[in-house]
Amino acid sequence: MADRNLEKLADKIIKLTPDEGEQLALIIQAKLLPEMQRQRQGLLEQQQTMNPQMARMGQRPGGNMPMPTSRDAARQGLLQWKQKSLRK
């Protein structure tokens, strides 16, 4: 009986117009999103408890340092260039 219901459902899905198919996709996505977020959070927590070093890999050393500005990056580039030229 469940097979027959699933077959009827498949027939209905196949006969959807493109707009109806798009709406169905949005509805399914909206219903699955909380579960996907819960799974992602669970995997992240599992990863952090299993290997704290791996969990820290995406973080900056020294905690919450501000992102460098383009001026900082340029200054750092000039310092590296100057050090290379002094070595020659």
C-alpha positions in Angstrom: 0.0 0.0 0.0 2.8 2.4 0.8 4.4 1.6 -2.5 1.2 2.6 -4.3 1.0 5.9 -2.4 4.7 6.6 -3.3 4.0 5.9 -6.9 1.0 8.3 -6.9 3.2 10.9 -5.3 5.9 10.4 -7.9 3.3 10.8 -10.6 2.1 14.1 -9.1 5.6 15.4 -8.8 6.4 14.5 -12.4 3.3 16.4 -13.6 4.2 19.6 -11.8 4.6 22.8 -13.8 8.0 24.5 -13.6 6.6 27.1 -11.2 5.0 24.4 -9.0 8.3 22.5 -9.0 10.2 25.6 -8.0 7.7 26.2 -5.1 8.0 22.6 -4.0 11.8 22.9 -4.0 11.6 26.0 -1.8 9.1 24.3 0.6 11.3 21.2 0.9 14.4 23.3 1.4 12.7 25.4 4.1 11.6 22.3 5.9 15.0 20.6 5.7 17.1 23.7 6.6 16.7 23.5 10.4 17.7 19.8 10.3 20.7 20.5 8.1 21.8 23.3 10.4 21.4 21.0 13.5 23.5 18.3 11.8 26.2 20.8 10.8 26.4 22.2 14.3 26.6 18.6 15.7 29.5 17.8 13.3 31.3 21.0 14.3 30.9 20.3 18.0 32.0 16.7 17.5 35.1 17.9 15.5 36.0 20.4 18.3 35.7 17.8 21.1 37.6 15.2 19.1 40.5 17.4 18.0 40.8 20.9 19.5 43.9 21.6 17.4 41.9 21.0 14.2 39.1 23.2 15.5 41.6 26.1 16.0 43.0 25.9 12.5 40.6 28.4 11.0 41.2 30.9 13.8 43.8 33.6 13.9 46.7 33.2 16.4 46.5 35.5 19.3 42.8 35.6 19.6 40.7 38.5 18.1 43.3 40.4 16.2 41.8 42.9 13.8 42.0 42.1 10.1 45.0 43.9 8.4 44.2 46.8 6.3 45.5 47.3 2.7 48.0 49.7 4.2 49.2 47.1 6.6 49.5 44.5 3.8 51.5 47.0 1.7 53.8 47.8 4.5 54.4 44.1 5.2 55.1 43.6 1.5 57.6 46.5 1.5 59.3 45.1 4.5 59.7 41.6 2.9 61.0 43.2 -0.3 63.5 45.3 1.7 64.7 42.2 3.6 65.2 40.2 0.4 67.1 43.1 -1.2 69.4 43.4 1.8 70.2 39.7 1.7 71.7 39.9 -1.8 
